[in-house]
Amino acid sequence: MKRFPKVLSIAVALAAAGAGTTANAQEVVRLGNLKFAHYGAVSYIKEIAPKCGIKVEEHVFAKGPDVMQAILAGELDVGATASEAAIQGRANGAPIYVVAGFAKGGARLVARPDANIKSVKDLKGKKVGVTRGGIHEVLLAAELSKAGLTWSEQPGKDVQLVLLAFADLNQALLGKNLDAIMQSEPQSSQAINKGYGVEVIKPYDTPIGEPVRTMVMSEKFYKEKRATAAKFMNCFVQATKTFIDNQAVAEKYVRESVFKNQITADDFKDAISNSPYTYDVTAQHIQITTDVMNKTGIGKMRKPPVATEWVKTDLLDEAKKSLNIK
């Protein structure tokens, strides 16, 4: 009779340990993402997360700065965003690290076919739409500066900017309320394929080159949940490799799951040709982007951050090594 409580206590302890192991195996990672073709591999992480020993809860936002705000509020562990939003967030005190890149390019200057815009210099006297708080605003400023043009949201400068959400830019171009737009993918490909837009340039001839979209982690998650962060990064690399190696899988997932069949096969192919998936980002690239932002006055930065202090790719390097990816 005296042995029963002891046996019972052992059984309870073992059950508790088992429950703890199960909970740990399915630890939740809160992921912020945007709805673009080149963000598809990030979205795919949640599909394969159970095989990585984690559960990923994806939260979709309208633009990068919204992702940063959610990280600041403690609502996300990881976020996918353009480098501009990450840089601006870090400059203003956000405790984040850039831990990977996941796509590059993803921008296009598109004009109305009847606007007679063949180059950036032809934007003089025109209305150009762009989304505030995205890398596209930085690229547009860099291109206008390179062409010697001035710009403002108010009339009186060479180019008048009209600030709209990504989702509204195409409609404004179609309605002839704008002469050109600096747009993301797949929206820029849609405008071209449907005939109400023509490509002027892919804006990659500034010091920034092809902009790299960044995966950011909160410092708290990176430092205090290292094992879970490593599992997430391993899952990110697996998802990205799947999309790079198997375009059919990538197309099916992005078209059907992300866009609910609202984009065509041609839209997807054209979009990804201009915004290929990747894993990598460098401190040098983030520093150059920071310098261009500072020079053009894009993004309110209390103090421009030094890239080498907050670009941390060690988890990425470990994940790629474990999966034999160079």
C-alpha positions in Angstrom: 0.0 0.0 0.0 2.8 2.4 0.8 4.3 1.8 -2.7 1.2 3.1 -4.6 1.7 6.8 -4.0 5.3 6.5 -5.2 4.3 4.6 -8.4 1.6 7.2 -8.9 4.0 10.1 -8.5 6.4 8.5 -11.0 3.6 8.1 -13.5 2.5 11.7 -13.1 6.0 12.9 -13.4 6.5 10.9 -16.6 3.2 12.1 -18.1 4.2 15.7 -17.3 7.6 15.2 -18.9 5.9 13.7 -22.0 3.5 16.6 -22.2 6.4 19.0 -21.9 8.3 17.3 -24.8 5.2 17.4 -27.0 4.6 21.1 -26.3 8.3 21.9 -26.9 8.2 19.9 -30.2 5.3 22.0 -31.4 6.5 25.4 -30.1 4.7 28.2 -31.8 6.6 30.8 -34.0 4.6 33.9 -34.8 5.5 35.0 -38.4 4.6 38.3 -40.0 4.4 38.3 -43.9 3.1 40.3 -46.9 1.0 39.2 -49.8 3.4 39.2 -52.8 4.6 36.5 -55.2 8.2 36.6 -53.9 7.0 36.2 -50.3 5.5 32.9 -51.2 8.3 30.7 -49.8 8.0 32.5 -46.5 4.3 31.7 -46.4 5.1 28.0 -47.3 7.2 27.6 -44.1 3.9 27.1 -42.1 3.0 24.2 -44.4 6.2 22.2 -43.6 6.7 23.5 -40.0 5.4 20.3 -38.3 8.2 18.4 -40.0 10.7 20.9 -38.5 9.3 20.4 -35.0 7.5 23.7 -34.7 4.2 25.3 -35.5 4.2 28.6 -37.5 1.3 31.0 -37.2 1.4 33.4 -40.2 -0.1 36.9 -39.9 -0.4 38.8 -43.2 0.0 42.6 -43.2 -0.5 45.3 -45.9 3.1 46.7 -45.8 6.5 46.2 -44.1 6.2 49.0 -41.5 3.1 47.2 -40.2 5.2 44.0 -39.6 7.7 46.1 -37.7 5.1 47.6 -35.5 3.8 44.1 -34.6 7.3 43.0 -33.7 7.7 46.1 -31.6 4.4 45.3 -29.8 5.7 41.8 -29.0 3.1 40.2 -31.3 5.6 38.5 -33.7 8.8 36.6 -33.3 9.9 36.8 -37.0 8.9 39.1 -39.9 9.4 39.2 -43.7 9.8 42.7 -45.0 11.7 44.9 -47.4 15.0 46.2 -46.1 13.7 49.7 -45.9 11.2 48.9 -43.2 13.8 46.9 -41.2 16.4 49.6 -41.5 13.9 52.3 -40.4 12.7 50.1 -37.5 16.2 49.5 -36.3 17.1 53.1 -36.6 14.3 54.0 -34.3 15.1 51.5 -31.6 13.4 48.3 -32.7 15.2 45.4 -31.1 15.6 43.3 -34.3 18.2 41.4 -36.3 18.3 40.8 -40.0 18.9 37.0 -40.2 18.4 36.1 -43.9 17.3 37.4 -47.3 14.4 35.6 -49.1 14.0 37.3 -52.4 15.7 40.0 -54.5 14.5 42.5 -57.1 10.7 42.6 -57.1 10.3 46.2 -58.4 9.4 47.8 -61.7 8.7 51.3 -63.0 5.5 50.9 -65.1 3.9 53.6 -67.1 0.7 54.1 -69.0 1.2 53.1 -72.7 -0.1 56.6 -73.8 2.1 58.6 -71.4 5.2 58.5 -73.7 7.5 57.7 -70.8 10.6 55.9 -72.1 13.1 56.7 -69.3 13.2 58.1 -65.8 13.9 61.6 -67.2 10.5 61.5 -69.0 8.8 61.5 -65.6 9.3 65.3 -65.4 5.9 66.9 -65.1 4.2 63.6 -64.4 2.4 62.0 -61.5 4.0 58.9 -60.1 2.4 56.5 -57.7 4.4 54.7 -55.0 3.7 53.1 -51.6 5.0 54.9 -48.5 7.2 52.7 -46.3 8.5 50.2 -48.9 11.8 49.7 -50.7 10.0 50.9 -53.8 9.9 54.4 -52.4 13.7 54.2 -51.8 14.3 52.9 -55.3 12.2 55.6 -56.9 14.0 58.4 -54.9 17.3 56.9 -55.9 16.3 56.8 -59.6 14.9 60.4 -59.6 18.0 61.7 -57.8 20.2 59.9 -60.4 18.2 61.6 -63.2 18.6 65.0 -61.6 14.9 65.3 -60.9 13.2 66.8 -57.8 10.1 65.3 -56.3 7.4 66.0 -53.7 3.9 65.0 -52.7 2.9 68.6 -53.4 2.8 70.3 -56.9 5.8 72.4 -57.8 8.7 69.9 -58.1 9.7 68.0 -61.3 7.7 65.0 -60.2 4.6 64.8 -58.1 4.4 61.7 -55.9 1.0 60.1 -55.2 1.1 57.8 -52.2 -1.1 54.8 -52.4 -1.3 51.2 -51.1 0.2 48.5 -53.3 -3.3 47.2 -54.0 -4.5 50.6 -55.3 -1.6 51.5 -57.6 -2.7 49.4 -60.6 -6.3 50.7 -60.4 -5.0 54.3 -60.4 -2.9 53.6 -63.4 -5.7 51.8 -65.2 -8.0 54.8 -64.4 -5.4 57.2 -65.8 -5.1 59.0 -62.5 -1.4 58.4 -62.6 1.2 58.5 -65.4 3.5 55.8 -63.9 3.9 53.7 -60.8 6.8 52.1 -59.0 5.2 48.7 -58.2 5.9 45.3 -56.7 5.3 41.8 -58.0 3.0 40.3 -59.3 1.1 43.6 -59.6 3.6 45.1 -62.1 3.5 42.0 -64.3 -0.3 42.0 -64.2 -0.4 45.6 -65.4 1.9 44.8 -68.3 0.1 41.5 -69.2 -3.3 43.1 -69.1 -2.1 45.9 -71.4 -2.6 49.0 -69.3 1.0 49.3 -68.3 4.4 49.1 -70.0 7.8 48.6 -68.4 10.0 51.7 -68.2 12.9 50.1 -66.2 13.7 47.6 -63.5 15.2 50.0 -61.0 18.4 48.1 -60.3 21.0 50.6 -61.7 21.5 52.6 -58.5 24.1 51.8 -55.7 21.5 49.5 -54.1 21.4 47.2 -57.1 18.7 44.5 -56.7 17.0 45.1 -53.3 17.0 42.1 -51.0 13.9 41.4 -49.0 14.8 40.6 -45.4 13.8 38.1 -42.7 14.0 39.8 -39.3 13.9 38.3 -35.9 13.3 40.0 -32.6 16.4 40.1 -30.4 14.4 38.3 -27.7 13.5 35.4 -29.9 17.0 35.2 -31.4 18.7 35.2 -28.0 16.3 33.5 -25.6 14.7 30.8 -27.9 17.8 29.9 -29.8 16.9 26.3 -30.4 13.4 27.2 -31.8 15.0 30.0 -33.8 17.4 27.5 -35.4 14.5 25.1 -36.2 12.6 28.0 -37.9 15.7 29.0 -39.9 16.1 25.4 -41.0 12.5 25.3 -42.1 13.0 28.6 -44.0 15.9 27.2 -45.9 13.9 24.0 -46.7 10.9 26.0 -48.0 13.1 28.3 -50.1 15.0 25.4 -51.6 11.7 23.7 -52.5 10.6 26.9 -54.3 13.9 27.4 -56.1 14.2 23.8 -57.2 10.6 23.1 -58.1 8.8 26.0 -59.8 5.7 23.9 -60.3 5.2 23.6 -56.6 6.0 27.3 -56.1 3.5 28.4 -58.8 0.7 26.1 -57.5 1.1 27.3 -53.9 1.4 31.0 -54.7 -1.4 31.1 -57.3 -3.8 28.9 -55.4 -3.1 29.3 -51.7 -1.7 32.9 -51.5 -3.6 34.6 -54.4 -6.7 32.3 -54.6 -6.3 32.0 -58.4 -6.4 35.8 -58.9 -3.1 35.8 -60.9 -2.4 33.8 -64.0 0.5 31.4 -64.7 2.1 34.2 -66.9 1.7 36.7 -64.1 3.5 34.3 -61.7 6.3 33.4 -64.1 6.9 37.1 -65.0 6.8 38.1 -61.4 9.3 35.5 -60.2 11.7 36.2 -63.1 11.9 39.8 -61.7 12.0 38.7 -58.0 13.8 35.3 -57.6 13.8 33.5 -54.3 17.1 33.5 -52.4 18.5 32.8 -48.9 21.2 35.4 -48.5 21.7 39.0 -47.4 24.9 40.8 -46.6 25.8 43.6 -44.1 27.3 45.5 -47.1 24.0 45.5 -49.0 22.0 46.7 -45.9 24.6 49.4 -45.3 24.4 50.7 -48.9 20.6 50.7 -48.7 20.8 52.6 -45.3 23.2 55.2 -46.9 20.9 55.8 -49.8 17.9 56.2 -47.5 19.8 58.7 -45.5 21.0 60.6 -48.5 17.5 60.8 -50.1 15.7 61.5 -46.9 13.5 58.4 -47.2 12.4 57.0 -43.8 12.6 58.9 -40.6 15.7 57.7 -38.9 16.9 59.0 -35.5 20.3 57.5 -36.1 21.2 55.4 -39.2 22.1 52.0 -37.9 25.4 50.3 -38.7 24.7 47.1 -40.6 27.5 45.0 -39.1 25.9 45.5 -35.6 22.5 44.0 -36.5 22.9 41.7 -39.6 23.3 38.2 -38.0 23.5 35.4 -40.5 24.9 32.7 -38.2 21.6 30.8 -37.9 21.2 30.9 -41.7 24.8 29.7 -42.2 24.2 26.7 -39.9 20.9 25.8 -41.5 22.4 25.9 -45.0 25.4 23.8 -43.9 23.2 21.2 -42.3 21.2 20.9 -45.6 24.3 21.0 -47.8 23.4 24.2 -49.5 26.2 26.6 -50.5 
